[in-house]
Amino acid sequence: MTNPALVDVTRGQLTESLHRGTVAIVDASGKLVCSIGDVDARVFPRSAIKGLQAIPMVESGAADALDLTDAELSLACSSHNGEEVHANSARVMLMKAGLTEDDLECGPQWPKRMEDAAKLILDDETPCGLHNNCSGKHAGFLGLARVMGVETKGYIKPSHPVQLEVRSVIEQLTGDIVSEDVCGTDGCSIPTYASPLVGFARAFAAFGTGEGLEPLRQDAAQRIFDACINEPYMVAGADRFCTKVMEGFHGRVFVKTGAEGVFCASVPELGFGVALKCDDGATRAAEVMMATVLEAMLDLDEEEAKLLDTLVNPSVLTRRGTEAGHIRPRAEFLNSLKTALPAS
């Protein structure tokens, strides 16, 4: 099945490029509200499901045992810029577990922003695992391993008790039993399992509403949701989509990006979970897709509408900063959402 074109990239008056993709929106009862493209196709969710991956750490009591703050819980769900505040917070998380950056198995990564990378160079330093955009998640995994009383070395392996706990939570929330033939390795070295996109939308409907979850898991999901809403800068950082949306919507929306054009979101007031993927993996198009979905489903105040307008129709700029075109949702995409979400 060829997925529909959802996003155009224009230059002048012409479409220069287009992006195909898939969108699934599921309500709190598990009903598929909106289906665009092949939502039953398996996709690797990558970092878009970090909120789910953090549940065992909270549900087990490890977050309380380590006295993790909202900022640290938010960092555990993050794909951060590698700014100083992110690296330092990951270091503190490790210290609380009696560990150091040497225990991280995510690998080093240069900070995303030039100014943060330049600071390391000027200080005659090189990046370490703390600067990896997944260091918060890994610090959370290591903390869970310590509280569980299991070996920390090798915590990234599919057979490690920490990863088995994470896999179990994801299977339960998506309703999909995964096997080794759909297992890949994420960029930060942990296992990632491909499941139908609709399953991830179902998981984030439950994550945001607590519907159908046992009390302990419901409380864990709520605590993680609240932490990310309270500390959205830790989820991503300066000039990042996830941080902008969660700052701008003040608790109405949880949103998380993943590599290769994947996004997941929870919209508790509607009971909706959203999962989408841009087929070619382009973040620029996936961000427009998610912003378009949010704009279609929510009643917006003036500030929210202004924010989403910049995210739904970002400009294509020249090197001099002048506007050369736009990245924008296609009319067919807008019509599909309007049909599926008549109350929007």
Disulfide bonds with the S-S distance in Angstrom:
none
